């Protein structure tokens, strides 16, 4: 759908998309389980996942990000299947990561997604409170990711720096939300974590961590709402801050500072093309007249106004040789 997502409707393209998105989501959720509530480890885990897979798949790993991108792109019918496909792949990868985490860490070693100091019995107010809190923190996180992903609003085009920014955003938002909600910020992870706990509690009575199925609503609907708000915010930003370059300014220079025509010609030859002005003349010591003119490219007068989202085709990332 957006830069990095394969747009060639072919079996080979979707295989690559599924493979890389699956690996990235798997690494990200496995890092959550192994981090032992260390938000720095979670941020680095996402950084590694995005660095390894983001250039091919777009590196969503989060249903809220996929929904936000789908809203931004606006091609509702064309991108519906791709968005659904990415979400399904992420869910499969999340449950696979939970299965591996259970095998490695045991039923009491995996990450338990619950608000700290939660009572065994919760009411409707608790569920709604966590839902709104998850919406807020997910909106902050997904907005940060989108403003890195889209080239017409991002502050940098460096891929490694973009991935680092995403990792830092995850570290900050998890640190903020963890003591309040537990810090899901991802409907895919929320679904996998709580569903796995419900299943594990049924098969393994020795599981001591509390399991509250009602919070499944908070940790799925809340992040989805946050993703929708983040997508709408990026659309608004694109409308009020389009990329528009000013006209190339006229350039004039005092040529009396040059002693002879050879020095002047050498100087003009090294100047950027946009610093072109009207023809200039110089009188040398023997009173000969010289005229030097540099031609300004026709298409450099004004840059085209860029609106909407800049999307790249799959061939920009794969099948280039």
Secondary structure, DSSP 4 states (H G I P E B T S, - for coil): --TTS--S-SHHHHHHHHHHHHHHHHHHHHHHHHTSS-HHHHHHHHHHHHHHHHHHH----SHHHHHHHHHHH--HHHHHHHHHHHHHHHHHHHHHHHHHHHHHH-TTTSPP---TT--SS--HHHHHHHHHHHHHHHHHHHHHHHHHH-TTT-S---HHHHHHHHHHHHHHHHHHHHHHH-----HHHHHHHHHHHHHHHHH-TT--S---TTHHHHHHHHHHHHHHHHHHHHHHHHHHS-B-PPPPPP----GGG-SSHHHHHHHHHHS-GGG--S-EEEE-TT--EEEE--PPPGGGSSPPPB-S-----GGGTS---
